[in-house]
């Protein structure tokens, strides 16, 4: 951050000589004032994904979602086995059945297959929505903690860390402090 400010100050100093011909001047004290102001400027960053993964609320939500996924997988497997039995029985009896009976059993199998596919699709969508809802609630609470922390510490700006950040000094990472404050908030129920 200081490097950017120093670069800005250097550009400002160079621009002052270029603009002198037009009657605009920047005093050396202006550059100094910019540098002093930059030292007072406080920025921070927080890794939301890390907090989601390591927080008590995040771990609890993940455990609940994992449990629901396991139940859905068991139900899907059970229905899949039943469907395979019906198909195997249909193929086995196919030569022994009349055309009408075979058509009726084939139709029943296709109906069961369609129900199975609808179940799989609906279950996947339900799990996706549950994940989104749990994540939204937790992130909303994390944001409240971040905002409160920022106000208390006199920070001007707190960024969410993400892959688009090319460089970020560890000195501005407040993830640990936010995680601690978030866990404390979650355990006290505030």
C-alpha positions in Angstrom: 0.0 0.0 0.0 2.8 2.4 0.9 4.5 1.6 -2.4 1.3 2.7 -4.3 1.1 5.9 -2.2 4.8 6.7 -2.8 4.3 6.1 -6.5 1.3 8.4 -6.4 3.3 11.0 -4.6 6.1 10.7 -7.2 3.6 11.1 -10.0 2.1 14.1 -8.3 5.5 15.7 -7.9 6.3 15.0 -11.6 3.0 16.4 -12.6 3.5 19.6 -10.6 6.5 20.5 -12.8 4.5 19.7 -15.9 1.6 21.8 -14.7 3.7 24.7 -13.6 3.5 26.1 -17.1 -0.3 26.4 -16.7 -0.1 28.1 -13.3 -0.8 25.0 -11.2 1.7 24.1 -8.6 1.9 21.4 -5.9 4.0 22.2 -3.0 6.3 19.6 -1.4 4.1 19.9 1.7 1.2 18.6 -0.4 3.2 15.4 -1.2 4.1 15.1 2.4 0.5 15.5 3.5 -0.6 12.8 1.1 2.0 10.4 2.5 1.0 11.2 6.1 -2.7 10.7 5.3 -1.9 7.3 3.7 -0.3 6.2 7.0 -3.5 7.0 8.8 -5.6 5.2 6.2 -6.5 1.7 7.5 -7.4 -1.1 5.2 -8.0 -4.7 6.0 -9.0 -7.9 4.3 -10.9 -11.0 5.4 -11.1 -14.5 3.9 -14.8 -15.4 4.1 -14.3 -18.9 2.7 -11.8 -19.7 5.5 -14.3 -18.4 8.1 -17.1 -20.5 6.6 -14.8 -23.6 6.8 -13.3 -23.1 10.3 -16.1 -21.4 12.2 -18.4 -23.3 14.6 -21.5 -22.3 12.5 -19.8 -23.3 9.3 -18.8 -26.7 10.6 -22.3 -27.2 12.0 -23.9 -26.3 8.7 -21.5 -28.6 6.8 -22.3 -31.5 9.1 -26.0 -30.9 8.6 -25.6 -30.7 4.8 -23.4 -33.8 4.8 -26.0 -35.7 6.8 -28.7 -34.6 4.4 -26.6 -35.6 1.3 -26.0 -39.0 2.9 -29.7 -39.5 3.5 -30.5 -38.5 -0.1 -27.8 -40.8 -1.5 -29.2 -43.7 0.6 -32.7 -43.0 -0.7 -31.4 -42.7 -4.3 -29.5 -46.0 -4.1 -32.5 -47.7 -2.6 -34.8 -46.5 -5.4 -32.2 -47.3 -8.0 -31.9 -50.9 -6.8 -35.7 -51.3 -6.8 -35.8 -49.8 -10.4 -33.1 -52.2 -11.5 -35.0 -55.2 -10.0 -38.2 -54.1 -12.0 -36.1 -53.8 -15.2 -34.5 -57.2 -14.7 -37.8 -58.8 -14.0 -39.3 -57.2 -17.1 -36.5 -58.4 -19.3 -36.7 -61.9 -17.8 -40.5 -62.2 -18.3 -40.5 -60.4 -21.6 -40.6 -63.5 -23.7 -43.3 -65.2 -21.6 -45.7 -62.2 -21.5 -48.3 -61.3 -24.1 -47.8 -58.1 -26.1 -50.4 -56.3 -23.9 -48.9 -57.5 -20.6 -45.4 -56.6 -21.8 -46.6 -53.2 -22.9 -48.2 -52.6 -19.5 -45.1 -53.6 -17.5 -42.9 -51.6 -19.8 -45.1 -48.5 -19.2 -45.0 -49.1 -15.4 -41.2 -49.4 -15.6 -40.9 -46.2 -17.6 -43.2 -44.4 -15.1 -41.0 -45.6 -12.2 -37.9 -44.5 -14.1 -39.4 -41.1 -14.6 -40.3 -40.8 -10.9 -36.7 -41.8 -10.0 -35.2 -39.2 -12.3 -37.6 -36.5 -10.9 -36.6 -37.6 -7.4 -32.8 -37.2 -8.2 -33.4 -33.8 -9.8 -35.6 -32.5 -7.0 -33.2 -33.8 -4.3 -30.2 -32.2 -5.9 -32.1 -28.9 -6.2 -33.3 -29.1 -2.6 -29.7 -29.7 -1.4 -28.4 -26.8 -3.5 -31.0 -24.5 -2.0 -30.3 -25.7 1.5 -26.6 -25.0 1.0 -27.3 -21.6 -0.4 -29.6 -20.7 2.5 -27.2 -21.9 5.1 -24.3 -20.1 3.5 -26.3 -16.9 3.1 -27.3 -16.9 6.7 -23.7 -17.5 7.9 -22.2 -14.9 5.5 -24.8 -12.4 6.7 -23.7 -12.9 10.3 -20.0 -12.7 9.3 -20.6 -9.4 7.5 -22.2 -8.0 10.7 -19.1 -9.1 12.7 -16.8 -7.6 10.1 -18.7 -4.3 10.1 -18.7 -4.1 13.9 -15.0 -4.9 14.0 -14.2 -2.3 11.4 -16.0 0.4 13.3 -14.4 -0.5 16.6 -10.9 -0.6 15.0 -11.4 2.6 13.0 -10.9 0.9 9.7 -12.0 2.7 6.5 -12.3 -0.3 4.3 -12.4 -4.1 4.6 -12.0 -6.2 1.5 -13.1 -9.7 1.0 -10.2 -11.8 -0.1 -10.7 -13.5 -3.5 -8.7 -14.8 -6.4 -8.8 -11.5 -8.2 -6.4 -9.9 -5.6 -3.0 -10.0 -7.1 -1.1 -9.2 -3.9 -2.2 -8.8 -0.3 0.2 -8.3 2.6 -0.5 -10.5 5.6 -0.4 -7.5 7.9 -3.9 -6.5 6.6 -5.4 -9.9 7.0 -7.9 -9.8 9.9 -9.4 -13.3 9.2 -8.2 -14.7 12.5 -9.7 -11.9 14.6 -13.0 -12.1 12.7 -13.1 -15.8 13.1 -12.6 -15.5 16.8 -15.2 -12.7 17.1 -17.7 -14.7 14.9 -17.3 -17.8 17.0 -17.8 -15.9 20.2 -20.9 -14.3 18.8 -22.3 -17.7 17.7 -21.6 -19.3 21.0 -23.2 -16.5 23.0 -26.1 -16.4 20.6 -26.0 -12.7 20.0 
